Amino acid sequence: MVEQEARDQTRRCRALPDSVATVTRRGLCMGCGTCQSVCPSGAVVMQVEARTGCITPRIDDQRCTHCGRCMAICPGHSPSPRRAPQEPGSARWDDVIGAYHACYTGHAASHDVRYHGASGGIATALLVHMLQSGAIDGALVTQMSPSNPLQTTWVLARSVEEIVAANGSKYCPTAPNAGLSEILAHEGHYAVVGLPCHMHAIRRWGQSNPLLAERIALHLGLFCANNNTYLGTEYFLWQHGIAPQDVAGIRYRAEGWPGRIVVTLRDGRRIVVPRGSSERRWHRRALFTSAFHYHFAIPRCLLCADQTCEAADLSLGDPWLRELTVTERVGLSLVIARNPQGEALLSDAVAAGAIVVQPTDISVVRRAQNYAFKRDVGGRIWLCRTLGRAVPEYPDRALPASIRSVLSGLRYLPCYVSHHRRLWPLLRVLAVVEGGSRLFMARIGRGMRRLFGASPKDRRAV
């Protein structure tokens, strides 16, 4: 099956241009960094594009041999197929979640790891346990750059300290797959941590490179609706009167769950700002979502259909359940074991006392996140195609476009122009107006439910 997929992939790529520069020009680059690792001549280097705030590949025409290897593994133009169960009874299937063996809620056993993680600290605790037990020799993770505190860098972490330093979410571009070449260059077994786009690329390359597949002991995936350009963080700082050059460090989710944004300035001051999920003032919440959800989304993210990182062995996400958000303050994670390998590694960490998990039903996972963004991807793809923009191929997914999904996609149109800083005051007004409108409609809805009664569906957290 894997060999057939590799042959099909090779045939598709023969009909494509021989460089990922074409993918970038068409606006389909995910910025994952895999092309830098796979290039045999070192012609590809991932760089931050100052104008758009995205990470994109730069091709050295003098070195490029036009071998086409970068295109063969690039998930930008055609993501990997869904990893459906290969044998009857080997796994269960859910149209939203994908293939899974079991689902859990849980957290790191260490209070400090749990408190300082993005949700329950499961990723950090699991990686530390695997490193200390000898299951891995290192982990490919993402940290904020020591040389530029507002940008990310990949690290092949080989110590507990390096793994712990990479904890927490990064609401900005990341290209950890640029470090896959280091895994190939050093013997051992490694874990890789990444978003759905990163995992799609790793699985695709692993199909044609057995050495890479053999050296990766764990694909640890993170839920992702969409990521944001670096300009989203700059816009957030601008909202709060903070100059980027004055920032010594930023934590996008700090101090428990659901966490707060903590900006440390070079003079030692700390500015703490609630995240959108914990912000009580509606206009501040609207400005937060403007920066980190709608107006500064990486445009390619709008065309991604995978929210739960279906290509991973273990997938981790936040349980945005109303019964938890009103009480939980330390941290809790959703865990989806995709295959026996992930299940075994999770069980080993539980047995060793590194993490604590509790089985949960798939119905809980289905209502623990807002999956509407990914369900509506068909509408955004239709919009882009209608406007003459390139779109990725999804031959294994049905992505219908409805009137509602098309209309909901219109709210993301500002992300195509938000790199023009002169428009930021207008985006700020737009965010407040839209936030006020949503609040008004929500209050009308609550009033109608009080008048006519609420259904169980209305009472669900989204």
N, C-alpha and C positions, 0 to 999 in steps of 0.2 A: 504493500500500500504506500509506504513512504517513498520507495523507489519510483513508483508510478507518478506520485505527486511531483517528485523532483524532475522527472522527464517532462511532465506537462508544463512545469514552471520554466524549464529550459526552452521548450518550444515557444512559449509565450514571449520570452525575453528576446528570442531571435528576431521577432517582429518589432522590437522596441529600439529606441535610440540607445547607444552604447555608453551613456554617461548619465549619472543622477543629476547633472546640471540641468537636463531637460525636465526632470521632475520638479526641481526648484523653480524653474521658469514658469511652469504650469501651475504653480501654487499648491503642489501636492506633497511637498517635503514635510515629514514629521519631525525632522531634527533629531532623530534617535542616535545618530553617530555611527551606525553599523558600517556605512560605506567607507568611513575612514579606516576601520579595522580590516575590512576585507580587501582593500586595494593592495595588490602585490607590489606596486611601484611607488607607494607613498605619495600618490598624486592628489589625494583627497584630505583636506584638513577642515574640521568643523570650526566655524568662527561665528561670533556674535555679529549680526547685522544691525548696526547702530540705528538705521532708519526705521526698521520694523520691530526691533527688540526681539528677534527670533534667532535661534541657532540654525545655521544653514551650511552646507558643504561648499568649499571653494576648491575648484579643480585647477591643478597646475597643468596646462596644456603641454608643457615641455616634457612632463613626466608621464602623462596619461598615454597608455598603450591601446586604449579602446578595446580592452578585453571583454567588457560587458559584465564583469563580476558584480560590480556595485548595483547594477540594474537587476541582476538575478535575485538579489536578496532584499531589495528595497520594498518595504511594505507600503510606501506612499501611494503608488499607482494601483496596487492590488494587494490588500492585506491577506494574511494566511487564512485558509479555510477554517471554519469552526471545527474544533476537535471533538466530534461526536463519538460516543462509545463505539468501539470496534467489535465488541462481542456482546451478545444478548446477556443482560444481567450484570455486565462488568461495571456499569455506572448508570446513574439515573440522568434524566434529561429534562431541562426546563427551557422554554423558548426565550426567557429573559436572562436567566442565569447561565445557561449552557450546561455542559456535562459536569456532574458532581457525584462524589461518593457519600459525603456527609457534610453537614453544616454545624457550626458551633458559634457561641459567643464566648469570649474569654479575655484574658489580660495577662501581662507579665506577673510572675510571682513577686518580683522585687517591686516595692512601692515606688522607689525612685525611678526605675525604668518605666513603670506604668504611668507615673505622673508626668514625666518629661517626654513621653512618646506622643505621636500624633493622635492616637486614640487610646488603645490599651497597651501599647508597647510590645505587642506580640512579635513584630519583625525583629526588633533589637534583641529581645530575649531569646528568640529562636536562633538567630545568627550567633550570638555569644555562646549559647549552649553547644551548637554544632562545632564551633571553632575549638572550644575547650575539650570537647569529647573526641576530637580528631576526625569528625565526619567531613569537615572541609578544612582547607588550608588558607582560605580567605574568602572574602565576599566583595563583589563589585557593587558599590553603593555610591550615592550622590551626597556631596557635602556642599555647603556654601564655601566659595573660594576664599582662601586666606589673603590673596592679593586684591580681590575685589569683593567686599562683603555683600554686594547686591547681585552677584552672579554665582552660578553653580559650577562645580567641577566633579569629575568622576574620580573615585579612589578605589584601588584594589586593596581593601582593608585586610591586614594580616594580624591585627592585635585587637583586643577587647576595646582599648581606648579609641581606636580608629572607627570601630563599628558604632560605639556609643556616640561619637562625635557626629555621626551621620543621621542621628534620629530626628524625627519630626518631618512635617510636610514642607515642600518647597513649591510655592505657587508661582512658578516661573519656569522657563524652558530648562530642560535637562537632557544631556546626551551621554548617558552612561555607557552605551554600546561602543563608544569610541575606545573603551578600555578592554573590549573583548580580545584584542590582539595580545594584551598582556596575559590573559588566561591561556592563550595558545602558546605563548612564549615560555611559560613556566609550568613544569610538571605539578600535578596535584589535582585536587578536586575543589570546586568553588561553588558558591551560591551567587546568583544574580538577582538583583532587586530592581523592579522597574514597573512602568505603566503598561497598559495594553499595547501601545505602539512598539515599545521596546521588546516585549515578549513575542509579538508577531515576527519581528525581524530576527530575533535569536532562534526561534523555532525554524524559520525558513532557512537560515544559514546552517543550522544543525542538520537539516535534511540532506544537505550536500557535503557536509564536513563532519564525518564521524568522530574526529578527535575533539571538536568543540562539544558535540553532544555528550561524549564520554566524560569530559572534564567538568561539566556542569552537574553538580549533585542536586541542586534545588533551584527551580524557577519560582521566585517569590514575587507574586504580582500584587499590585495596588489598584484598588478601584479608582476610576477616573472618569468624570463626566466631560471635563475639558480642562486644558491647562491654559496659562495666560502668558502673554509676552512680558519681557522685562519692563516694558513701558507701563504695564498695569501696576507694578510696584512703584514706579516713579510717579505715576498719577496719584496713587494712594498717598505717597509722601507729600506731594504737592497739595493735596486736600488738607493736610495737617500742618502745612507750613514748614516742612522739613526739607532741607537741601540734601540731595543725594551724597554730595561730597562730605557732609557732616556725619554720615552714618558709619558706625564701626561694626555693626552687626544687626541682623534681623532674624527673629523667630516668628514664623507665620502661625504657628500653633504652640503656645507655651502655657505653662501654669495650669495643668490639668485638662479636663475635658468639659465642654468642647474646645476650650482653650481661648487664648487672647493673643493678639499680635503685639510683640514686644520689640521695640526699636531702641537699640543702644547707640547713643551718640558718642562722638570722639572725646567729648568733654566729660564723659562718665554718666550723663543723665540717661534715664530710661523713660520712654514714652510707651504707655500701655493702652491699647485700643481694643475694645471688644470686637470679636468677629461678628459676621452677620447673623449667625445662629444664636448668639448670646446678647446682641445689641438690642436694648429696649426702645431706643428712640428710632422711630420709623425712618426719618430722613437720613440718619447716620447709617442705618441698615441699607438703605437704598444706595448710598454712596459706596458702601463696601461691595455690594453686588455689582455695581458698575465697574469697579476696578478688577474684581476677581471672578466674575462670572460672565457678564454679557458683553461689555464694550471693549474688553481687551483680550478676548479669547483668541488663541492662535487659530487663524481661519481654517487650517486643515483639521483641527479638532472638531469643527462643526460637522464634518463629513465622516466621522468615526462612529461605527455601530457597536463597539465593544466597551461597555462600562465596567464590567466585573473582572476584566483580565482573564478571559476564558482560556488563553494559551498557557497559563501558569500551572504549577503543581499545587500550590496553595495560593488562594486569593484572599486579601485582607481589605476590609472597609469599615466605615463607621456605621453603627446601628442607630440611625436617626429615628428612633421609636419614641413616641411621646411619653410613654410610661417610663422611659429611661432618661430622657433629656431633662425631666423635671427633678430628678433625684441624683443622677450620676454626676460626680464632679472630679473623679480621679482619672478614669479612662476605661473604655471597653471597646472591644473589636469584634467584628464579624469575621469568621474564618470559614472559607469554603475549601474543602479537600477535594481536588479535582480527580485524583488518581491514586492507586495504591502507594506509589512512591511518596506522594505528599502526605497521605494518611499515616504512613509508617514513621516519617520524620516528625510529624506532629505528636504522635503517640509517644515516641521516644523522649521528646522534650517534656511532655506531661509526666511521664514516669520518673524523670530525673528531677522533677520539681521546679523546672525553669518557667513553666507557664501553667495557667489554670484555665480549663475550658469546660463548657457545659453544652451538651448536644442541643440543637434547636431544629425546628422544622423549617422546611423550605418556604413555607408560607410566611414565616417571620422574616426571612431574608427578602422575600418579595415586597414586603411593605416597609422594610427598614431603610430604603433609599428611594429617591425620586427618579424613577427610570423613564419618565416622560421625555426627557431630553434625548435619550438614545432612541426611543420609540419613534420620535418625530424626525429622525435623520432623513427619512425618505423625502419629506417635504423640503428640507434644506438642499438635498441633492437635486431635487426637481428645480428649485429656485436657481441654483448655480448653473445647471445645464441650460435652463431657459435664458439666463443672462450671458450665455456663451462661455462660461468658465469650465475648466476641466474638473472632472469628478473621478473618484476611484471606482474600481470594478469590485462588485460583490456578487459573484456568480452563485454563491451558496446561501444567500440570504434574500428573503422577500422583504423589500423595503418600500412599501406602498406610500404614496403621497396623498394625504387628505387635505381638504380645505383648511382644517384646523391646524395641521402640522405646517402647512405653508405659511399661514398667518403667524403662527408662533415663531417661525424662523425669521420673520422680519425684524424682530427685536434684536437680532444679532448683527444686523447689517452695519451698525457703527464700528464693529471690530475691523472692518476693511478700511476705515479712514481714521481710526483713533491714533495712528502714528503721527498725525498732524497735530502738533501740540497747540496750535492756535485754536483748535476746536475743543480743547479740554473744558473751557468754561461752558460751552454749549452742552457738552456731554454731561456736565455736572447738573445743569438745569434739567436736561432730559431725564436723568436718573431720578431726581426728586419728583418731577411731574409723574413719571411712570410709577414710582413707589407710592406716591399719594393716591394715584388712581387704583392701584392694586389694593391698598388699604381700604379705600372707600368701597370697592366691590366686595372685599372680604367682610366688611361690616354689614353690608346689605345682605350677603349670604347668611351670616350668623343670625341676622334679624329674621330672615325668612325661615331658617331652621327652627328658631324658637317659636315662630308662629305656626308652622306646619309640622314640626317634629323632625328629628335628624335620623338618618339611616345609619346603619353600622359603617357603611363605606365613608360617610361624611365624617365619622369620628376617627377614622384612621389617620395616623401621622403620615406625612409625606416628606 
